[in-house]
Amino acid sequence: MNKSQGWLFSGLLMALLVLVYCLFMGGLVSDFYLDDLSNLTVLQHVSAPGGFWYATLQNASSALGRPLAMLSFALQAEHWPENPAAFKQINLLIHLANSALVALLSLHLFRLKGLKHAHWLALAVALYWSIAPLHLSSVLYTIQRMTLLATCFSLLGVLAYFRARRQFAQCRWRRGYLELSLSYGACLLLGVLAKENAVLLPLLILLIDNTLYHNDKRPPYWNAYKRLAFWLPLILLAIYLLFFSASINYDYRPFSLTERLLTQSRVLFHYLAQFFWPIGPELSIYHDDFVISKSWLIPLNTLPSVLGWLTLIGLAWANVRRWPAFSFVVGWYLLAQLLESSIIPLEIYFEHRSYLPLVAIAWGSVLLINRLLQKHLRYRWLIAITCTLYLLAITAVTLQQARLWSQPLSMAAEKLERHPESERARLSAAQQLLNRGEHQAAAKLLMQEQAFQQLPAIRQGRLLLLGCSETLALPTPEYWRQVDYSRDIIDSLQRLVSVINSTECRHWNLEEATALVENLQQNPAYTGQARLHLLTAQLALHQGNTVRAKDEAQAATERGSIDAFWLLIDIALAERDGHGAAIHLEQVEQRLEGLGWRGWRYQRLFDHYQSRVDTALDD
């Protein structure tokens, strides 16, 4: 590429990014969804002393806490929770950066194939990938900034590998190894701190090295370097997963490990279908109704899906030298989803999981079309027109769906119509009705003319909260003593207790809430639940019964609750019992020491209470 072509490439890339921004911007003025709230509520503490680092380091979505992503959210705390658009704006800018990185990566890949006009083909890949409607949820689902950042650092890490390869081609061994070690190491570390998926970066580099660079001359000491820089992190990951697998628990999921793996074979094809031919109403963050594969033939497309992937993997493995590009595309798509689509008991389907994997699919598609153009010259105009119309159709879907994101009630209603069995779509639609003050309509949507006892637990929990603003007929105490265990019920009760004395909750009173919690405590399925004891303690404290509050909080601590200690310390400080508060704080310290490195999540809160206790003792 000469200088003039370079300027033209840069100009067209900027125009492409402007186009992508215009397509996605219609969805910026939208709402927070799903676990946005549970992950970002911590931002309300940023203005407090030590709150910034508390918000950055206290995320519980993973063992590492994804501090880099949370740091980016903490820097925007001033916009929480009134301005979701500000968060989504940053997400979109990261998506634009990723689109540019995809163009650069594609340029390297096409040059590696020795293709003419590699820069134009790279722009085509970036365009195809960046405007995909499937990526709307990665950008507009706020918390998926974690995915966007992990992808950004993964792409930068792969580009660092290509740069090192260029240095090796010029016999600059030391410089190549030094640059690769520093840049790849930084990208791997930063990517993992954004989201754990980035730990697959060395696997993606090894894939390129063993497919597209399969026949190239290796630089000196390359095999030794690969073992240290790429294989060692993967071996450590495998050891971790091996130990982790012993503690994998599917008890709280409506599927087993086998059922999840079988279902993922269909999910991976479903992502591809939505990428190649996106259907507007099917594009959604509400896929909790995706049918689980109960066996090889239930549903019937399970076995063909499994056989399809086994066939593709076999062909890719057996034809690395003959079809290296095909092996690369299949390998990248599958390996980039290895963490979220394998043994870890995550939910079945989320569109953002395909964000990085689809880079190779877009590149392979453009490569295939380019070969068709070269092979069938007399049909080149027909192929070009078909591709243009296809991209225009995809653009129209993206534009329409982005605008739908800015209409939360309309979006929830459309998705609920398409996914009538989706509890999340129903709950989202009900929440939007509540936000508009239409409490009766929300209750009707949740009840669906069924008795409370017949509803899924997640809807029962939402109705308990709805009972704050609307009088509802709830089951008898006997029902709560026999109902099956559900974390959704406890989550809703926790929210209920937090607002029960506010104007937000007019129809619940302390006695009714206490009776409900007590009935659950008599239920064998809920026996020993630390959170129930803590809820009872909080309710007793609201009623001025500090003796019972302390007893219940103590029972919660005996069952593993650390949060109950904070309540005990608050009570002791309110009673001017500094020594009692100090004893409880010492118990917290011992508990945190037992947690090892996982205890760092509570460090900021511990320091806060330490300061309060020290002040009380001084007085």
C-alpha positions in Angstrom: 0.0 0.0 0.0 1.6 3.3 -1.1 1.1 6.6 0.7 -1.9 7.7 -1.3 -3.6 4.4 -0.8 -2.8 4.6 2.9 -4.5 8.0 3.1 -7.5 6.7 1.1 -7.7 3.6 3.4 -7.7 5.8 6.5 -10.3 8.1 5.1 -12.6 5.3 4.1 -12.1 3.7 7.5 -13.1 6.9 9.2 -16.2 7.1 7.0 -17.0 3.6 7.9 -16.8 4.4 11.6 -19.0 7.4 11.2 -21.6 5.2 9.5 -21.5 2.7 12.3 -21.9 5.5 14.9 -24.9 6.8 13.0 -26.5 3.3 12.9 -26.0 2.6 16.6 -26.7 6.1 18.0 -30.4 5.6 17.8 -30.2 3.2 20.7 -28.1 5.3 23.0 -31.0 6.9 24.8 -32.3 3.7 26.3 -32.5 2.0 29.7 -30.4 -0.2 31.9 -31.2 -3.9 31.5 -30.9 -7.2 33.3 -27.7 -7.3 35.5 -26.8 -3.7 34.6 -28.4 -2.6 37.9 -26.9 -5.3 40.1 -23.4 -4.7 38.8 -23.5 -0.9 38.7 -25.5 0.0 41.8 -22.1 0.2 43.5 -21.5 3.4 41.6 -23.6 5.2 44.2 -20.8 4.9 46.7 -18.1 6.6 44.5 -18.6 10.0 46.1 -18.0 8.5 49.6 -14.5 8.3 51.1 -12.8 5.3 49.5 -15.9 4.8 47.4 -14.1 5.1 44.0 -11.9 2.1 44.7 -14.7 0.3 46.4 -16.7 0.5 43.2 -13.7 -0.5 41.1 -12.7 -3.6 43.2 -15.9 -4.9 44.7 -17.6 -6.4 41.6 -18.7 -10.0 42.3 -19.4 -11.2 38.8 -16.2 -13.2 38.7 -13.2 -14.3 40.9 -11.1 -11.4 39.7 -13.9 -8.8 39.8 -13.1 -7.4 36.4 -11.6 -4.2 37.9 -10.5 -2.5 34.6 -14.1 -2.6 33.3 -15.4 -1.4 36.7 -12.8 1.3 36.7 -14.2 2.7 33.5 -17.7 2.7 35.0 -16.5 4.4 38.2 -15.0 7.2 36.1 -18.6 7.8 34.9 -20.3 7.6 38.3 -21.7 11.1 38.0 -24.1 9.8 35.3 -25.5 7.0 37.5 -28.3 6.2 37.4 -30.1 9.0 35.6 -28.1 8.9 32.3 -27.7 5.5 30.8 -26.8 7.1 27.4 -23.5 8.4 28.8 -22.4 4.8 29.5 -23.6 3.5 26.2 -21.8 6.3 24.4 -18.5 5.0 25.7 -19.5 1.5 24.7 -20.1 2.6 21.2 -16.8 4.4 21.0 -15.1 1.2 22.1 -17.0 -0.7 19.4 -15.7 1.8 16.9 -12.2 1.3 18.1 -12.7 -2.5 17.8 -14.0 -2.0 14.2 -10.8 -0.2 13.3 -8.8 -3.0 14.9 -10.8 -5.6 12.9 -9.9 -3.7 9.7 -6.2 -3.8 10.6 -6.3 -7.4 11.6 -8.0 -8.3 8.4 -5.4 -6.4 6.4 -2.7 -8.5 8.0 -4.6 -11.7 7.3 -5.3 -10.8 3.7 -1.6 -9.8 3.1 -0.6 -13.1 4.6 -2.7 -14.8 1.9 -0.9 -12.7 -0.7 -4.2 -11.1 -2.0 -4.3 -8.0 -4.2 -6.4 -5.1 -2.9 -6.0 -6.4 0.7 -6.8 -3.0 2.1 -10.2 -2.9 0.3 -11.0 -6.4 1.4 -10.1 -5.4 5.0 -12.5 -2.5 4.9 -15.2 -4.9 3.7 -14.6 -7.2 6.6 -14.7 -4.3 9.1 -18.0 -3.0 7.5 -19.6 -6.4 7.6 -18.6 -7.2 11.1 -19.2 -3.8 12.7 -22.8 -3.2 11.3 -24.0 -6.7 12.3 -27.3 -6.3 14.2 -26.1 -9.1 16.5 -23.7 -6.7 18.1 -26.3 -4.2 19.3 -26.6 -6.1 22.6 -22.8 -5.9 23.1 -22.9 -2.1 22.7 -26.3 -1.1 24.2 -26.4 -3.7 27.0 -24.3 -1.4 29.3 -22.5 -4.0 31.4 -21.1 -5.7 28.3 -18.5 -3.0 28.2 -16.6 -5.9 29.8 -16.9 -7.9 26.6 -16.0 -4.9 24.4 -12.8 -4.1 26.4 -11.7 -7.8 26.5 -12.2 -8.0 22.8 -10.2 -4.7 22.3 -7.2 -6.0 24.2 -7.4 -9.4 22.5 -7.3 -7.8 19.0 -4.4 -5.6 20.1 -2.6 -8.7 21.3 -3.1 -10.5 18.0 -1.9 -7.4 16.1 1.2 -7.3 18.4 1.9 -10.9 17.2 1.7 -9.8 13.6 4.0 -6.9 14.2 6.6 -9.2 15.8 6.3 -11.5 12.8 7.2 -8.6 10.6 10.2 -7.9 12.7 11.2 -11.5 12.5 10.9 -11.4 8.7 13.5 -8.6 8.7 15.8 -10.7 11.0 15.2 -8.3 14.0 15.0 -11.2 16.5 15.6 -9.3 19.7 13.4 -6.4 18.8 10.6 -8.7 17.7 10.8 -10.8 20.9 11.0 -7.7 23.1 8.1 -5.9 21.5 5.9 -9.0 21.5 6.7 -9.8 25.1 5.8 -6.3 26.3 2.8 -5.6 24.2 1.3 -9.2 24.3 1.9 -9.4 28.0 0.2 -6.0 28.6 -2.8 -6.9 26.4 -3.2 -10.3 28.1 -3.2 -8.8 31.6 -5.4 -5.8 30.8 -7.8 -8.0 28.8 -8.2 -10.5 31.7 -8.8 -7.6 34.1 -11.6 -6.4 31.8 -13.2 -9.9 31.4 -11.7 -13.4 31.7 -12.4 -14.3 28.1 -9.2 -12.5 27.2 -7.3 -15.4 28.7 -7.9 -17.2 25.4 -5.6 -14.7 23.6 -2.6 -17.1 23.6 -4.8 -19.8 22.2 -5.9 -17.5 19.3 -2.3 -16.6 18.6 -1.3 -20.3 18.5 -4.1 -20.9 16.1 -2.8 -18.3 13.7 0.7 -19.6 14.1 -0.3 -23.2 13.3 -2.7 -22.5 10.5 -1.9 -19.4 8.4 1.8 -19.4 9.4 2.0 -23.2 9.2 4.5 -23.4 6.4 6.5 -20.3 7.3 10.1 -20.3 8.6 10.2 -20.1 12.3 12.5 -17.5 14.0 15.2 -18.7 16.3 14.0 -20.0 19.7 10.4 -19.7 18.6 9.3 -23.0 19.9 10.8 -22.3 23.3 9.2 -18.9 23.4 5.8 -20.3 22.4 6.0 -22.8 25.4 6.7 -20.0 27.8 4.5 -17.1 26.5 1.5 -19.0 25.0 1.4 -22.6 26.3 2.2 -21.8 29.9 -0.8 -19.5 30.5 -3.0 -22.1 28.8 -1.7 -24.9 31.0 -2.3 -22.7 34.1 -5.8 -22.1 32.8 -6.4 -25.8 32.3 -5.2 -26.6 35.8 -7.5 -23.9 37.2 -10.4 -25.3 35.2 -9.5 -28.8 36.4 -9.8 -27.8 40.0 -12.8 -25.6 39.3 -14.6 -28.5 37.6 -14.7 -30.4 40.9 -16.8 -27.6 42.4 -19.0 -27.0 39.4 -22.6 -26.8 40.6 -25.6 -27.1 38.2 -28.1 -27.4 41.0 -29.4 -23.8 40.5 -29.7 -24.2 36.8 -32.7 -25.9 35.0 -30.2 -28.0 33.0 -27.3 -30.3 33.6 -23.7 -30.2 32.3 -24.6 -32.7 29.5 -27.7 -30.8 28.5 -25.8 -27.5 28.4 -23.1 -29.0 26.1 -25.7 -30.5 23.8 -27.6 -27.2 23.7 -24.5 -25.2 22.9 -24.1 -27.1 19.7 -27.3 -25.6 18.5 -26.6 -22.2 20.1 -23.4 -21.8 18.1 -25.2 -22.4 14.8 -28.0 -20.0 15.9 -25.4 -17.2 16.4 -24.2 -17.9 12.8 -27.8 -17.8 11.5 -28.5 -14.5 13.1 -25.2 -13.1 11.8 -25.7 -14.2 8.2 -29.5 -13.6 8.1 -30.6 -11.5 11.1 -34.3 -11.5 11.9 -35.3 -8.3 13.8 -37.7 -9.7 16.4 -35.3 -12.6 17.1 -32.5 -10.3 18.0 -32.8 -9.9 21.7 -31.2 -10.0 25.2 -34.2 -12.2 26.2 -33.2 -15.7 25.2 -33.9 -17.4 28.6 -36.6 -19.4 26.7 -34.1 -21.1 24.4 -35.1 -24.8 24.3 -32.8 -27.1 26.2 -31.5 -30.2 24.5 -32.6 -33.0 26.8 -31.1 -35.7 24.7 -29.5 -36.3 21.3 -32.9 -36.1 19.6 -34.8 -33.8 21.9 -35.1 -31.4 20.0 -34.4 -33.2 16.8 -31.8 -30.7 15.5 -29.5 -31.5 18.4 -27.8 -34.6 16.9 -27.3 -32.9 13.4 -25.8 -29.9 15.2 -23.3 -32.0 17.2 -22.4 -34.0 14.0 -22.1 -30.7 12.1 -19.5 -29.3 14.5 -17.7 -32.6 14.7 -17.5 -32.7 10.9 -16.3 -29.1 10.7 -13.7 -29.7 13.4 -12.5 -32.9 11.7 -12.2 -31.2 8.3 -10.3 -28.2 9.8 -7.9 -30.4 11.7 -7.2 -32.8 8.8 -6.8 -30.0 6.2 -4.6 -27.4 8.0 -2.0 -27.5 5.2 -4.5 -27.7 2.3 -7.2 -25.2 3.6 -5.4 -23.1 6.3 -7.9 -20.3 6.0 -10.8 -22.7 6.6 -9.0 -24.2 9.6 -8.4 -20.7 11.0 -12.0 -19.6 10.6 -13.5 -22.7 12.2 -10.8 -22.7 15.0 -11.2 -19.0 15.8 -15.0 -19.1 16.0 -15.0 -22.1 18.4 -11.9 -21.3 20.5 -13.0 -17.7 21.1 -16.2 -19.2 22.8 -14.4 -21.9 24.7 -15.0 -20.4 28.2 -18.6 -19.3 27.9 -19.9 -22.2 25.8 -18.4 -25.2 27.6 -18.5 -26.5 31.1 -19.0 -23.4 33.2 -22.7 -23.3 34.3 -23.5 -20.0 32.7 -26.9 -19.2 31.1 -27.4 -20.8 27.7 -27.6 -17.9 25.2 -26.3 -14.4 25.0 -25.6 -12.6 21.8 -22.6 -10.7 23.1 -20.7 -14.1 23.4 -20.4 -14.1 19.6 -18.8 -10.6 19.4 -15.1 -11.6 19.0 -15.8 -15.1 17.4 -17.6 -13.5 14.5 -14.5 -11.6 13.4 -13.2 -14.7 11.7 -16.6 -15.5 10.2 -16.7 -12.0 8.6 -13.1 -12.4 7.3 -13.8 -15.9 5.9 -17.0 -14.7 4.2 -15.2 -11.8 2.5 -12.4 -14.1 1.5 -14.9 -16.5 -0.1 -16.7 -13.8 -2.0 -13.4 -12.5 -3.3 -12.6 -16.0 -4.6 -16.0 -16.2 -6.3 -15.4 -12.8 -8.0 -12.0 -14.0 -9.3 -13.3 -17.4 -10.4 -16.5 -16.1 -12.0 -15.5 -12.8 -13.7 -18.5 -12.6 -16.0 -20.8 -12.7 -12.9 -18.9 -10.2 -10.9 -21.5 -7.5 -11.3 -24.3 -9.8 -10.2 -22.2 -10.9 -7.2 -21.3 -7.3 -6.3 -25.0 -6.1 -6.6 -26.2 -9.0 -4.5 -23.6 -8.3 -1.8 -24.5 -4.6 -1.8 -28.2 -5.3 -1.4 -27.4 -7.8 1.3 -25.4 -5.2 3.3 -28.2 -2.7 2.8 -30.7 -5.1 4.2 -28.5 -5.8 7.3 -28.0 -2.0 7.7 -31.7 -1.5 7.7 -32.2 -4.2 10.4 -29.5 -2.7 12.5 -31.0 0.8 12.2 -34.5 -0.4 13.0 -33.4 -2.5 16.0 -31.2 0.3 17.4 -34.2 2.7 17.4 -36.2 0.0 19.1 -33.7 -0.1 22.0 -34.6 3.6 22.7 -38.3 2.5 23.3 -38.0 0.1 26.2 -41.7 -0.7 26.5 -42.1 -1.3 22.7 -38.9 -3.4 22.7 -40.0 -5.6 25.6 -43.5 -6.0 24.0 -42.0 -7.0 20.7 -39.6 -9.5 22.2 -42.3 -10.9 24.5 -44.5 -11.5 21.5 -41.6 -13.4 19.8 -40.5 -15.1 23.1 -43.7 -15.6 25.0 -42.0 -18.1 27.3 -39.2 -15.7 28.2 -39.6 -14.7 31.9 -37.1 -11.8 31.4 -39.1 -10.3 28.5 -42.2 -10.5 30.6 -40.6 -9.0 33.6 -39.0 -6.2 31.5 -42.4 -5.3 30.0 -43.9 -5.3 33.4 -41.2 -3.0 34.8 -41.7 -0.6 31.9 -45.4 -0.5 32.8 -44.5 0.2 36.4 -42.2 3.0 35.4 -45.2 4.6 33.6 -47.4 4.2 36.7 -49.6 1.4 35.2 -49.5 -0.9 38.2 -52.6 -2.9 37.4 -51.5 -3.5 33.8 -48.1 -4.7 35.2 -49.8 -7.0 37.7 -52.0 -8.4 34.9 -49.1 -9.1 32.7 -47.2 -10.9 35.4 -50.2 -12.9 36.6 -51.5 -14.0 33.2 -54.8 -15.0 34.8 -53.0 -17.6 36.9 -53.0 -18.1 40.6 -49.9 -16.8 42.4 -48.9 -20.3 43.4 -48.8 -21.4 39.7 -46.3 -18.7 38.7 -42.5 -19.1 38.2 -40.5 -18.0 41.3 -39.0 -15.1 39.5 -42.5 -13.6 38.8 -43.6 -14.3 42.3 -40.6 -12.3 43.5 -41.5 -9.4 41.3 -45.1 -9.5 42.5 -43.9 -9.3 46.1 -42.3 -6.0 45.1 -45.3 -4.9 43.1 -47.3 -5.4 46.4 -45.6 -2.2 47.6 -47.7 -0.1 45.2 -50.7 -2.4 44.5 -52.9 -4.5 46.7 -52.5 -8.1 45.7 -53.9 -11.3 47.0 -51.0 -13.4 48.3 -50.9 -17.0 49.3 -51.7 -18.3 52.8 -48.8 -18.8 55.2 -49.0 -22.5 54.6 -47.9 -22.0 51.0 -44.6 -20.2 52.1 -43.9 -23.1 54.5 -43.9 -25.6 51.6 -42.8 -23.7 48.5 -39.6 -24.9 46.7 -36.5 -22.9 47.3 -35.8 -20.0 45.0 -33.1 -17.4 45.1 -35.4 -15.0 43.3 -37.8 -15.0 46.2 -35.0 -14.1 48.6 -33.6 -11.4 46.3 -37.0 -9.8 46.0 -37.5 -9.9 49.8 -34.2 -8.2 50.2 -35.2 -5.4 48.0 -38.6 -5.2 49.7 -37.0 -4.9 53.2 -34.7 -2.1 51.9 -37.7 0.0 50.8 -40.5 -1.1 53.2 -40.3 2.1 55.4 -40.2 4.5 52.4 -42.9 6.1 50.4 -42.0 3.7 47.6 -43.8 0.9 49.6 -47.3 1.9 50.8 -49.1 -1.5 50.9 -46.7 -3.6 52.8 -46.1 -3.2 56.5 -43.4 -4.5 58.8 -45.6 -7.1 60.4 -46.7 -8.6 57.1 -43.1 -8.8 55.8 -41.8 -10.3 59.0 -44.6 -12.9 59.0 -43.7 -13.9 55.4 -40.0 -14.3 56.2 -40.8 -16.3 59.4 -43.0 -18.7 57.4 -40.1 -19.2 54.9 -37.8 -19.9 57.8 -40.1 -22.8 58.8 -39.8 -24.2 55.3 -37.3 -27.1 55.2 -36.2 -25.9 51.7 -35.1 -22.6 53.2 -33.8 -23.9 56.6 -30.3 -22.5 57.4 -30.4 -19.7 54.9 -28.2 -16.9 56.2 -29.9 -14.3 54.1 -33.3 -15.0 55.7 -31.8 -14.6 59.2 -30.3 -11.3 58.1 -33.6 -10.1 56.6 -35.4 -11.0 59.9 -32.7 -9.0 61.7 -33.2 -6.0 59.5 -37.0 -6.1 59.9 -36.6 -6.5 63.7 -34.3 -3.4 63.7 -36.9 -1.5 61.7 -39.4 -2.4 64.5 -37.0 -1.3 67.2 -36.5 -4.8 68.5 -32.7 -4.7 68.8 -32.5 -7.9 70.9 -34.1 -10.0 68.2 -32.1 -8.1 65.5 -28.8 -9.1 67.3 -29.9 -12.7 67.7 -30.9 -13.1 64.1 -27.8 -11.3 62.8 -25.7 -13.6 65.0 -27.5 -16.6 63.5 -26.7 -15.3 60.0 -23.0 -14.9 60.9 -22.9 -18.5 62.1 -24.2 -19.6 58.7 -21.5 -17.7 56.8 -22.9 -14.2 56.3 -20.3 -11.4 56.5 -22.9 -8.7 55.8 -24.6 -9.6 59.1 -21.4 -8.5 60.9 -21.8 -5.0 59.6 -25.4 -4.9 61.0 -24.1 -6.1 64.4 -21.4 -3.4 64.4 -24.0 -0.7 63.4 -26.2 -1.8 66.4 -23.2 -1.8 68.8 -22.2 1.7 67.7 -25.7 2.9 68.0 -25.7 1.6 71.6 -22.3 3.3 72.2 -20.8 -0.1 72.7 -17.4 0.5 71.1 -15.8 -2.6 72.6 -18.6 -4.8 71.3 -18.2 -3.3 67.9 -14.5 -3.9 68.1 -15.1 -7.6 68.9 -17.4 -8.0 65.9 -14.8 -6.2 63.7 -12.2 -8.6 64.9 -14.5 -11.5 63.9 -14.9 -10.0 60.5 -11.1 -9.8 60.1 -10.7 -13.5 61.0 -13.4 -14.4 58.5 -11.7 -12.4 55.8 -8.3 -14.0 56.5 -10.0 -17.4 56.1 -11.2 -16.3 52.6 -7.6 -15.6 51.5 -7.2 -13.4 48.4 -11.0 -13.4 47.9 -11.4 -11.3 51.0 -10.0 -8.2 49.3 -13.6 -7.5 48.1 -14.5 -6.4 51.6 -11.4 -4.5 52.4 -12.8 -1.0 51.6 -15.9 -1.7 53.7 -13.7 -3.1 56.5 -11.6 0.0 56.5 -14.7 2.2 56.7 -16.0 0.3 59.8 -12.5 0.2 61.3 -12.4 4.0 61.2 -15.9 4.2 62.9 -14.9 1.7 65.6 -11.6 3.5 66.3 -13.5 6.8 66.6 -16.0 5.2 69.0 -13.2 3.7 71.2 -11.5 7.1 71.3 -14.6 8.8 72.6 
